[in-house]
Amino acid sequence: MGWAVAEEYVDNDLSAFTGKKRRPAYERMLADLVEGERDAVIVYHVDRLTRRPIELEQFLDTIATAKVRHVRFVAGADVNIGNGDGLMVLRMMAAVAANESDGKSRRVRRKLDEVAATGMPHGGARRPFGFEDDKITHRADEADVIRTVVARFIAGESLRSLTIWMDEQGIKSVFDKPWRTSTLRDMMTSPRTAGLRVHRGEVIGSAVWKPIITVEDQHRVMAVIATRANTNRRTPRTSLLTGLLKCGRCGHTLYASRRNETSRRYVCKGEPDHQGCGRLTVVAEPLEDLVQAAVLYRLDTPQLADALAGRNSADQETASLSDVLATDREQLDELASMYAAREIGRTEWMTARHPIDARIKDLERRLSRITRNDALGGIVGNGVALGSQWVELNLSRQHAIVRALLDHAVIAPVERRGSTLDPSRVDLVWRI
């Protein structure tokens, strides 16, 4: 046609049908037309311009505003949009393109439904962490990492400390990048890791691949995450006995406090937000050393072994609670589907949802309490050996071990001033 091509506007791998993703080049073309930088458009086919009738109307409004008179199509039909008949043909072509895309989407969805029903993995180039490229076979070293971080998280370590550990060990994600706490959380809570098949955001049954962790452990992970979210704890732990000490004068909780860079204390705070007496202080390090020694000693006592003898019953309770929790979550999903399909109204949905939400929160709290015993896995009867490794454990792990054994410690007031901690001031109240 003798036209000089000023620029090609290309958006690779961005659908013109869904409208969910921006098409930067297309948007830049519209802006250039409005600003008078371009005075004509050549498109290969109408379905390369858009597959959405509403977007076609926006394009036509743009060229009308910019007074662009020349829009040509290479394939399909080169229609003249300067008259009513041409516009009608163009709109019909856009409607046909939209229907073709919709039909293709329906066929793809049906195929995905069939694949999901058999428990087979979905397509896609990226393999999940812990699995080979076939998305079924375990990758042994990564599967071991998953089991390790799940066990340590249930035992009390934080997502942050586990992410740091994985980075220090040189463990990379499937994208060969360092881990983030959000990525690690998603991996541990993924139903896939527990051998479950998810489709359209819902668990629909068992998958063909073997689970890396048990469903019960996945529920325990979710219970711990829910408990930590409810406590709103976001900052890294800085003191071993946070939340475990009570004032011997007023009974309120002691809080960690720094006098300076080298001196840490636990204090009873008298401010309105804390409501303590404000009259008791204890130096942190001698107290932490005393509690640590008592915990390590208790790990080797017959009394603790006897107390943990009923562990099997706790495991059975965990499995039972996990089943009930899964049922309640499925019921919530079913309610949401009924509301989305307008089978029930908002009032009915909210009325039915509230008691289920309350049950789920109660179950998560109960699971979290049972889970605390997992901090003692493999260390009961090994207090001496653990003592030599104590400094190598991060603070989250140390706190989890102490909290699994110790319910709280009551710190009595000072009877006479001295430079050392009087052990008689410390009354340890054991959990088990």
Beta strands, then each sheet from edge to edge (+ up, - down):
strand 1: 40-43
strand 2: 70-73
strand 3: 196-199
strand 4: 202-206
strand 5: 245-247
strand 6: 255-258
strand 7: 264-267
strand 8: 281-283
strand 9: 406-411
strand 10: 426-430
sheet 1: 1+ 2+
sheet 2: 3+ 4-
sheet 3: 5+ 9+ 10-
sheet 4: 6+ 7- 8+
end
